[in-house]
Amino acid sequence: MPQQAYCLAKIADGACFEIDTHRARLDLDVIHGFLSRTHWACGIPRAVLRRAIAHSLPFGLYRSGRQIGFARVVTDRTTFAYLADVFVLPEERGRGLGRWLVQGVLDHPDLQGLRRWLLGSRDAQDLYRKLGFAEPPPPFAFLERLDPQVYERRGLAASANAV
């Protein structure tokens, strides 16, 4: 299914900030440089990240044309979406850009009318609660199947980072 471009812009602190879904604008060096050092994607090989982005709806956050943040959505665009890999570079935080990025994702026209959105967060629950996310009510629980050594076992860590 062809994707239409989605763009938002605002001026703040004398700079132009943009959110868009143009894959060609994404700076994989910035995205990989940040995500590969996070607790949720530590050590992710570039090739794996590139493939994850290719199979997701990615959102870049830019300040005066330079990428400063990112988010991606894994979705069927009909009933379900998983919000993943959300970040704003540390030096750009404190301006409400993370909230604006997530709200921009939630407002994307292809993501309207979904029954369920999911995300995982260790330290940004307050941000996500302000945007309508909540813990599922008991006894509902999410389960995961985690393989923290998958990159090492598959031999991807060293070879794929050179890609």
Protein Blocks (a to p, Z undefined) as FASTA:
>chain_A
ZZddddddddeehiacdddfbfklpcfklmmmmmmmmmklgoiafklmmmmmmmpccddd
deehiafbdcddddehlmgccdehiacdfklgonommmmmmmmmmmpmklgoiabdcddd
fklmmmmmmnopacdddfbdcdddddfklmmmnommmmmmmZZ
